[in-house]
Every structure is written in structure tokens, then in C-alpha cells.
Amino acid sequence: MEREREVIGYIIGETTTTEILFLSNKPPEVGSYVSIKYLDGREVIGMIEGVMQGCSVFNEVLNVNELLKLRELETNDSFYVTGKIKILGDVEEKKIPRIPPEPGTEVYSANEEILKKMFSEGHMEIGKLISKDVPVKLDVNKLCSRHLAILAITGMGKSNTVAVLLSELNKLNATVLIFDIHGEYRNIESYDNNNKLKINIIKPKINIYNIGSGTLADLAGVDAQATKQRPYIRRAVKNVKNNNQEVDFDSAEDYIKCIIEELESFIEDNKRDADSIQTAIFRLEDMLQFKKHLITLHYKPIDKIMENHINILPLENLDEGDMDIIISHFSKEILADRKDALWKGSPKPIFLILEEAHLIIPNNRNTKSKLYISRIAREGRKFGVGLCIVSQRPKTLDPESLSQCNNLIISKLIEPTDQSHVQQASESLSEDLIKQLPGLNVGEAIILGPALKIPAMVKINRFNGKYGGEDINIVDIWKGSMNEHDNYNYGKLDIRGGNELD
């Protein structure tokens, strides 16, 4: 079998159990896979992480004219290639050998049979190896239980990756909820007749009775530093809830008006704070007027989630504060419901996808969602709650939540601070893999984590369908607008003199 395979080089220098250097006559592709036969007979697979090409003829040439003369004399035999291989594990047990290979050992190009054994035995296909046309399939059990982060600068294919995930999860009859920050997936559609997406759109609503007074104040736009307004709202809410149950109110409007009446009753005995109380009342009245579409009663988020469907919660019409409240409310209820289901012996796994995660679980400030998202990141796997965070700004993400995402799909990242932030969150992301991130093309990614046996450089599949979030054709739109403008002006022309009419 060794004779049938291509020898791409030979091991040189000092070897370790995890990294080796090789010498070759021609450069292999970075990210391609090799196999090495060890003395004990085991076959070990590795990935080429770096390649350098040189020529001894040109090593000490400092004169351009001399270089040009030497170019005429040199032959291909003068060139050499050196590179670094990261040992990923033996083919059978995926364990890194305890003994390094011998210098001089042949390095073979890994054949398709080995690559399929390493990359094509999962549940869902996400793409194909960049180096060879071999499907890359992820283990969904480990993807959901160990969480996932999809990271890249804008325009590098994050939305397409999410769409492919949704399509593949749909084949598995999965229950998914996507917090759709920009409304990109509201109208997602698959062109594959054998995999029509089961979509359920959920309107963003919040049960106003079930939130605390602090969240109610946030929703009403009461400043966090309003040290008089907030205590009065808290007191009013407490009094109302002490005297009434949720069933006593027909609508959210009735409930808020009852709180307002309670606030009005405070004014007589607290005249020094009358202005603060009145401002709190105005805030609640404004909420009734401008956020009527968000607030409701007798509502459970869990009841709106359809099992075995792609559930989409479009949030594009909300500001960040309202998004935060909605996401935290849903996350809290989902985690509690899935805990209860498991304790009753009927687990209901669900996979949550949080788009634009840096807005909701940022590194530099506290949000309401951060508490529950980080709790899901820590505890969710015990109760069947998987998490996927998607972001183009890794350095601004909450490091605790990111560090719990053991699976990573990383496309192009240029900023060193982004790279460093991701590397600190993942022990599996080596320095050499980090160096490959700026050179990735659109739709290419490095995938690593428990969902894949060994790290891979992958060309993500193109989603067979349509969704929002793709780049608009700006030039065509401008040209279309110009034509419309010309036609409009032509209609205003005085055909007798060619001047515009008054």
C-alpha cells in the first residue's frame, strides 16, 4: 500500500511527539494531510501547518545582476522545501503516540480512505476539505453538548455557515431556536425538495407580569441611575402583585395601568419626590404607547417553540436594550423548561443560535442576557441545551461564554487582538493554525473541537436556498435609481424648449 501512495517528503531534524519537520522537493499545500508509519506499525495522521521554499543558489546573493545570471543557470534540483507537520493522532485510536517518529522516515500524502475515516463519519456534512474533495461531517451530539462558536470578519460566510447548519439540523428533525438579530433568516427557504425546512416564526413578546421591577424599568426606559424612580416602581409592582394574580388582568395594559395608579397614590405622602414619581409614570405611559407590540400577559415563550422545527425569533425591529430583555427572558425560560423535562424523564434537547453575540454578551459591560447565556454555556449540556454563538468581533465577546464553546468554526480573522482572544479561549487552536486565519478565502474555515476527530481546513458548503444577509448589489441599485431619476426628469421636460417646467 505504501508503494501506491505518494511520498511527499522525509522527516528531518529533532522530532517530538506533537511536531516534526520535513524536507521535500516540491511544496505541498498548507492544510493538507499526511500519514507516517511509526516503528511500532501504527499509522499516524498529521496536518501540514507551514511550508517554506528555498534555493541554496540564491541564499547569499545581494546583487540583482548576479541573481539574474544565476537564474539562467539554476535548475529545479536547486530548490528545496521544508515545513512543519502537526501530529494529530493515529488512524485507529486518534491518540498521539508517546514516542516521536525517527528522522528519515517517509512522509506520505494521506489517501482518501484514511481521510474519510477521519472526517466523514459524523451526522451532518458541513463542507469538504480544502486540500481534497472529502466530505467533512460533524458529530452533532458533541456539537450540541460542547457548544459551538462561529467566528469571522464580516463578509466571510458566517450567515451561509449558519444556513448550512440549519439545513443539516433540519434533516435530523432537530429543535432549534435562532435569535435572529438582523432578521436574516425570517424568509429562509431551501431549494432542496427532499429537505424542505420546517420553519416556525415566533413574534418577540414578553410576559410583563413575569419580569422583575428592574427589567420593567429598563423596558420603560428608566435610567439605571434613577435612584428615586426605580425604588418607587419596585414598591408599586410589589403592592400590585401582593394584591393581584396574573389572571386578574385581561391585558398588559390593565396591569401597567394598575401600577401607574399605585404610583399616583404615592404622590400625596411623598410630595418631595412628586417629580420623580411623575416621571416614572410618564415612562410607563410611553411604554404603553410605543412598546405595545412587545408586552403581553398569559404568555409562555416555551409554548411558542415548536419541537422538531427551526424556530426563528426575528429581533431586527428592536433596540439593543429590548433585544437583551427578550433574549434573557427566553433563555431563562428555556433552561428552566429543559431542566424540568429531564427531571421528569423526558428530555427535550434544543440548540440555540445567538447571532451578533457581541451585542448581547459583550466583554466590557453587563447585560441581562449574559447571566443566562453564560449559565447555558456552563450547564446546558446536562439538560440538552446546546449553544452556538456567532460573531464578527471575538475580542468583544464575553470570554467565559466563548471559552465554553469547545467547537470552533473560524473563518478569516485579521486583527491580532481577535486572534489572541480566540486562542486564549481554545487550547486546541495552535499558533500555526492562527497564522492561517488571515489567508482564508470567503467560505473557508478552520474547524476544530470534539465534533470533529481532528482539526480541518474546510470549504463550507454553499447553502442550497435563499436567506437574508447576503451582500446587496450596490451598483445595480444605483444604476436602477439613476434610470428612474432620468425617466422622472424626462417626464418633466418642456418638449418645446428642453427646459424643466416650473
N, C-alpha and C positions, 0 to 999 in steps of 0.2 A: 504493500500500500504506500510505503514511503517513496518508492520509485515513481509512482503515479502523481505524486504531489510535487509542487514547485518548491525548490529550495530558494528562499529569498535572501539568505544570509547566514552568518555564523556568529556565535556568541564570543565576545572578546572581553578583556579586562577582568576586574574583580566582580563577582556575581553575588547577589543577595537573594533572599527568599521572595522578595517582592519586586525587585527591579533588576534588569540586566541591560547591557549594551550589546549592540550587534554591528557587524560590518557587512556591507553588501556592495554589489556592483551597480545596482540601479535602485532608485528611491521608491519604496512602497508608499502607499497613501497613509497619512496620519488618520488614525481611527480604524484602520483595517486590523484584522485579527490573524494571529499566528498560532501555530501549535509547536510544541517542543517535546521530544521524547526524553524522559529522565532515565537515569541508570536503573532505577527500580522497575522500569517498564511502564510507568504511568504516563499518560499523555496530558500535558498541561496547556491550557489556552492563555494567551496574553493579548494585549492591545498595544499597538504602536502609538506612543504618546508624543514622540518628537522625532524629527528626521533632519539631518544636516548633510549637505553635499559639498564636497571639496575637491581640489585638484592640487597635488603636490607641486606641479609645474608653476602654478601661479602664487604659491604661498608667500614668497618674499619679493615679488615683483612690485616695484614702486614707480616705474616709468611706463607711461601709456604706450610709447612706441615699442618698447621691449615686449609689452603684453601683446600688442598686435602681431608682432613677429612670431611670438611663441604660439599664438592661436593657430597659425598656419602649420606648426609642427606637431602640436599635441594631438593625441588620439583619444578615443573613448576609454582606452585602457588606463589613461592617466587619472580618470575620475574615481572617486570613492564615495561611499555613503556610510555614515554612521547614524545610529539612532538609539532611542530608548524604548524598551518594552516593559509595560507594567504587567506583572504576573497576576492573573485573575482567579486561577484555581484549576484543579484537574477536571477533566471532562466528566468523570463519573460522579464524584462526591462534591465538586465545586469548592474543595478546600485547598488552601495554599500549602504546598509542600513545606516540610520543616527543613529540607536540605536544598541548597541552591543548585542549579544546573552547572555542569562543567563548562569552562571556556572551550571553544572549538566545536561545541555541539551545533548541529544543523538547526536552522530556524525555517519552518515550513509555513507556507500560506495555508490557513485553516480552510478545510474543504467545506462544501455546502452541507454535508451530512452532520458534521460537528456543529456548525453554526445553527442549523435548525434545532438540534438537540438543546442548544444553549438558549436560543431566543424565540422559538416558535411553539412552545408547549404551554403557553398561557391561555387565558379565557377570551381575550379581546385583542384584536390587531390594531395597533396604534400607528404603525408605519413600517418602513423597511430600512435595513441597514444602509448607510450611505455607501459603504465600500462594496456591498454585494446585494443582489436582489433577493434578500432573505427576509421574510415577514418577522416583525417584532411584535410579540404578543405578551400582554401583561397579565399577571396573576391578580384577578380582581379581589380575591379575599384579602390579600396583603395590601392591595392598593387602598381599599376602603378602611381596613383596620389600622393601617400605619399612616394613613393620610397622605395628601399629595399637595405639592406646590408647583404651579406653572408660572415661570418667570421669564421675562424677556423685555427688551425695549419695545416701544410702540412700533407697530407695522411689521413685526417679525412672525406673526401667525398664531398668537395666543388664542384669538377667537376661533380660528379654524381648528386648533387643537381641542378646545372645549367642545365644539360642534362634533368632532370625530368621537370624543369621549361619550357625548350624549347618544350618538347613533349606536355605538357599540354597547353601551349600557342598556339601551332600549331593546337590543337583541336578547339580552339576558333577563328581560322583564323586570328591570331594576326600578326601585323607587328613588327618585332624585328630586331635590329641590334646589333651584338655582336662584340666588339673589341677583337679579338682573339689573345692575346699576344704571346702564345706559339703554335698556330696552332692546338689546341686540338680538335676543332670542325669542322675542314675543311672537314673531311670524316665521320661526324656523320651519323649514319644510325639507323632507328628504325626497329625492327623485327615485330612490330605490323602491320599487313596488313590493319587494319582499321584506322591506324593513320600514314600513310607514311609522313615523314617530307617534307615540301616544302622548299627546300634549294636554296639559291642564293649566290654564291661566288662572292665577289667584290674584284677586284685587287686594292691594295693600290696605289693610284695615287693622285697627287696634281697638280692643275692648277697653273702653275708657274707665270702666269700673274696676278692672283688674290690675291697673297700673298704680304705682305709688304716687304720693302727692308731689314728690320731687320730679318724677317723669312727667306728671301732668303740668307742672310749672314750666318744664322745658318745652313741652309741646305748645304751651300757650305763649312762649317767647319771653317768659320772665327771666331777667338776667340772673346768672348764677350768684352774683354778688348782692342781690337784692335781699338784704338781711331782715327786712321787715315784711315784705310781700310774701316771701316763701313761708315763714312761720304761720302767718295768718291763713294762707291756703292750706297748709298742713292741718291746722286746727279745724278749719271748716270741713275738710274732707273727712277727718276723723269723726266729727259730730254727725255728719250726714250718714256715714257708714254705720255708726253706732245705732242710728235710729231707722235705718232702711236697708233692705236687701236689694240685690240687683233686680229681682223680679218685681220690685215695687215701682220700677221706672219703665215707661213704654219706649223711651228713646234716649240716646246720648244727650240730646238737647234738654230733656227733662232733668237728667242727672246734673248737668252743668248748671242749669238754672237754679237747682236746689242748693248747690254750692255757692252760687252768687248771692242767693237770698240769705244764706248763713253769713257770708262776708258782710253784707249790708247790715245785719243785726249787730255786728261788732263795732260799728262806727260810733254809736251813741256812747258806749262805755270806753272808747279808745280814741277820743277826738284828736289827741296829739298825733295819732297815726292815720288820721282820716284820709290824707292824700295818698299814702302808701296803699291803704285798703282799696281806695277807689281805683288806683292804677291797676291793682291786681284784678279788680272786677272788669276793667276795660280790656285787659289782656284776655281774660276768659271769654268775654263777648266777641272779641276779634277772632278768637279761635273758633267759636261757633259759626262765624261768618265765613272765614277763609279756609278752614280745615274741616269743614263738614264732611267732605268726601273720605276723610281718614278715620274719623271716630265713629264708634258704634257700641251697641250693647248686645248681650246674649250671643256672643261670638267666641268661638274657639278656633284658633289657627289650625289645630290638628284636624278638625272636621273638614277643612278645605283641601287638605292634602290627599290626593288620590294615590292609593297604593299601586305599584307597578306602572306608574306613569312618570313622564318628565314634567314635573311641576315647576312652573315659571312664575316668579313674583316680580313683575316689572316695577322698577322704582325710579324711572327716569324723570318723572314729573315732581319729585320730592327734593327738598334741600337736604344737605348732609345731616342736619340735626334730626329731621323726621325719618330719614333713612335709618339712622342709628337706632332710633326708638323702635321702628318696625322690626329691624333685623334682630335686635336684642330680645324683643318680645317673642318672635317666632322661635329663635334659638333656645330660649329658656323653656318654652312650652314643648318643643320637640324633644329636648333632652329628658325632661320630666316624663313625657309620654313613653319614650322608648325604655326608660328605666322601669316604669310600671309594667310595660308589656313583657320585659324579660323576667321580672319577678313573678309574673303570672304564668310563666312558662310558654309564652307565645311571642318570641322575639320578632320585631318588625324593623329589619335593617333599612337604613336610609343613607343616601350620600348627598351631602350639602356642598354646593359650589358657590363660593363667595367671589364675585367679580370685583375688580378695582379694590382689592382688600386693603391697600394702603390708606384709603379714605376712611375705612370703618374700624380697622385695628392698627392704628398708627403707632409708631415707636415713641413719639415725643409728647403725647398727650393721652389722657384717659377718655374713653368713650364707654357708653353703656354696653355696646356690643362686645367690647374687648373682654369683659368679665366672662360672658357665656361662651364666646368663640374659643377663648383660651381654655375654658373648662371642658369644652367638647374636644379640643385638641389633646388634653391630658387624659380625659376619662371616656371619651366617646366610644373607643374601640371595645370597651367592656360591654357596651349596651347596643352595639350595632349602628352607631352614628359615625359615618365616615365624613371627612372634611377635605375639601380642595380649595386652596386659596390661590387666586390669580392676581398677578401684579406686574406692572412695568417699572416699579420703583422699590426693589427689595430693601434698600438701605433705610427706607422709612417705615418698613413693616415691623410690627411687634415681634421682637426676637424670640419670645417664649413660644408664641404660636408657630412661628416659622420653624423653630428647632424641633417641634413635634411632628413636622411633616417629613417623614423618613424617605418618602419617594419624591424625586425631583424631576421635572421636565424643564430643562433650562435651554432657552434659545439665546440669541445674541445678547450679550451684556458687555458694554464697553467701559463704563465707569469703574475704576478700581475699587471705589468705595462699595458699589453694588456687589462686585465680585467678592470682596472681602467679607461683606455681611453674609452672603450666601455660604461661603466657605466656612465661616465660624458656626453656622447653623447645621452644617453637614460634615461629618467626619469622613464620608466616602468621597468627597469632591477633592481630588488631589490638586497640587499646584500645576501639574502638567495639563490636567483637564481644564483648569481655569484658563490657562493660556490659549485654549482652543476656542473659547467663547466669542471673542471679537471676530473671529474668522468664519463663523457660521453664516450660512446664507438663509434667505427667507424660507421658512418651513422646515429648517433643520434644527435639531435639538440634541442635547446630551440627556440621556435618561439613566437614572441610577436609583437604587433603593431595593427593598425587599420584593417589590412587584416584578423585578427582573433579576435573573440569576446573576448576571454580571453587567457592568455599565456598558452602554451602547451609544454610538453616534448614529442618529436616526433621521431619515427623511420622513416627516409626518405625512400620513395620507391626506389627500385633499378630500374635504367633506363633499359627498355627492348630494348636493342640495343647495338651499339658499338660507341666509340668515342676515341680520343687520351687522353693522360694524365694519364692513369692508370699505376700503378707500373709495371715495366718490371720484368720478371723472370730472375734475375741476374745469379742464379746458373745454370739454364738450358743453358743460353747463354755461360757461361764459360765452362760448360761441352761439349757443341757443338763445341766450339772453340778448346778445348783440343783434341777432336776426330779428327777434321780436321787437327790439327797440327801433331798428331800421324800418320795419313794416309799419310800426305805430307812427313814426315821423313821416313816412311816405303818405300815410293817410291824412296827415295834417297839412301837406304841401298845397300851396296855391298853384294849380297847374298852369295858370296864365303867366306867372312871373317866376315861379320856382322858389318863392319865399314862404316861410312858415306863416300861417294865418294867425292873427291875434286871438 
